[in-house]
Amino acid sequence: MTRSVFCKKLQQQLPGLVVAPYPGEKGKFIFENISAQAWQLWQKQQVMLINEKHLSMASADDRRYLTEQMDRFLANETFDTASGYVPPESDTQPR
């Protein structure tokens, strides 16, 4: 049986994640408040940012930057996007 959450990103009741994607309180918050669909949208955005900005997951500054962008994305705040990328209308667009 699929677990359901009210997704704070997409503002509707949707299937939740199977496991918390992060450790600690941040992971608990995401698990309880973000849908699997919204998390997939973030993962696509994250890959574009990593590639476009040549980020390294070995760099603490780059990891901090991605975490900040993730927080903004999931909270429907303004977040960085890859230059020149125009998302399809079905994806959540930056605000």
NORURJO-V954770 format. One record per residue. N is the residue number from 1. NEAR is the number of other C-alpha atoms within 10 Angstrom. Layout:
N/NEAR ; N/NEAR
This chain:
1/4 ; 2/9 ; 3/11 ; 4/16 ; 5/19 ; 6/16 ; 7/23 ; 8/17 ; 9/19 ; 10/16 ; 11/12 ; 12/12 ; 13/14 ; 14/18 ; 15/18 ; 16/23 ; 17/22 ; 18/11 ; 19/12 ; 20/17 ; 21/13 ; 22/12 ; 23/8 ; 24/9 ; 25/10 ; 26/13 ; 27/14 ; 28/15 ; 29/12 ; 30/22 ; 31/21 ; 32/19 ; 33/20 ; 34/28 ; 35/27 ; 36/20 ; 37/16 ; 38/21 ; 39/21 ; 40/12 ; 41/15 ; 42/18 ; 43/13 ; 44/10 ; 45/20 ; 46/20 ; 47/13 ; 48/16 ; 49/19 ; 50/16 ; 51/11 ; 52/12 ; 53/13 ; 54/10 ; 55/16 ; 56/12 ; 57/12 ; 58/8 ; 59/10 ; 60/10 ; 61/12 ; 62/16 ; 63/15 ; 64/12 ; 65/14 ; 66/19 ; 67/13 ; 68/13 ; 69/21 ; 70/20 ; 71/16 ; 72/16 ; 73/24 ; 74/20 ; 75/14 ; 76/16 ; 77/13 ; 78/12 ; 79/17 ; 80/15 ; 81/18 ; 82/15 ; 83/10 ; 84/6 ; 85/8 ; 86/10 ; 87/12 ; 88/8 ; 89/7 ; 90/6 ; 91/10 ; 92/15 ; 93/14 ; 94/13 ; 95/8
